Amino acid sequence: MATIIPFVINNERHWAGPETVAQLKLIGKDVASLRDYNGQLAAEISFLLDSTMGLITIDENQSMKFLGVAAQIVAFV
């Protein structure tokens, strides 16, 4: 859609009248707006995934510390 709309607008004399061109310009703006919104949502999802992975890593490090201490205690007892 984003590539065909400018093509039709630039070649309107062959396929479309003025009303159709006006509608296509509006649709082009809508497509651009949706593309920007999609980029924003992708960035937010990426941030949430990265923060979740960070929390998992912190929890894993704390568990490994506990297991390491427990292994030391068992080894020396």
C-alpha positions as CSV (number, residue, x, y, z in Angstrom):
1,M,0.0,0.0,0.0
2,A,2.7,2.5,1.0
3,T,4.5,2.1,-2.4
4,I,1.5,1.9,-4.7
5,I,-0.4,5.0,-3.4
6,P,2.3,7.5,-4.4
7,F,2.6,5.8,-7.8
8,V,-1.1,6.2,-8.4
9,I,-1.1,9.8,-7.1
10,N,1.7,10.7,-9.5
11,N,0.0,9.1,-12.4
12,E,-3.5,10.1,-11.6
13,R,-4.4,11.3,-15.1
14,H,-4.2,7.7,-16.3
15,W,-6.3,5.9,-13.7
16,A,-7.9,8.1,-11.1
17,G,-9.9,11.3,-10.8
18,P,-9.4,14.1,-8.3
19,E,-11.7,12.5,-5.7
20,T,-9.8,9.2,-5.8
21,V,-6.5,11.1,-5.5
22,A,-7.8,12.9,-2.4
23,Q,-8.9,9.6,-0.9
24,L,-5.6,8.0,-1.7
25,K,-3.7,10.9,-0.1
26,L,-5.7,10.4,3.1
27,I,-5.1,6.6,3.0
28,G,-1.4,7.3,2.5
29,K,-1.3,9.5,5.6
30,D,-3.1,6.7,7.5
31,V,-0.6,4.1,6.3
32,A,2.3,6.4,7.4
33,S,0.7,6.9,10.8
34,L,0.1,3.2,11.3
35,R,3.7,2.5,10.3
36,D,5.0,4.9,12.9
37,Y,2.6,3.4,15.6
38,N,3.9,-0.1,14.6
39,G,7.5,1.1,15.2
40,Q,6.6,2.5,18.6
41,L,4.9,-0.7,19.6
42,A,7.8,-2.8,18.4
43,A,10.2,-0.6,20.5
44,E,8.1,-1.0,23.6
45,I,7.9,-4.8,23.2
46,S,11.6,-5.0,22.7
47,F,12.2,-3.0,25.8
48,L,9.8,-5.3,27.8
49,L,11.6,-8.4,26.5
50,D,15.0,-7.0,27.4
51,S,13.9,-6.0,30.9
52,T,12.3,-9.4,31.4
53,M,15.5,-11.1,30.3
54,G,17.5,-8.9,32.7
55,L,15.3,-9.9,35.6
56,I,15.6,-13.6,34.8
57,T,19.4,-13.2,34.7
58,I,19.4,-11.5,38.1
59,D,17.3,-14.3,39.6
60,E,19.6,-16.9,38.0
61,N,22.7,-15.2,39.5
62,Q,21.2,-15.1,43.0
63,S,20.2,-18.8,42.7
64,M,23.7,-19.8,41.6
65,K,25.2,-17.8,44.5
66,F,23.0,-19.7,46.9
67,L,23.9,-23.1,45.3
68,G,27.6,-22.2,45.3
69,V,27.5,-21.4,49.0
70,A,25.5,-24.6,49.6
71,A,28.1,-26.6,47.6
72,Q,30.9,-25.1,49.7
73,I,29.2,-26.0,52.9
74,V,28.5,-29.6,51.8
75,A,32.1,-29.9,50.6
76,F,33.6,-28.9,53.9
77,V,31.3,-30.7,56.2
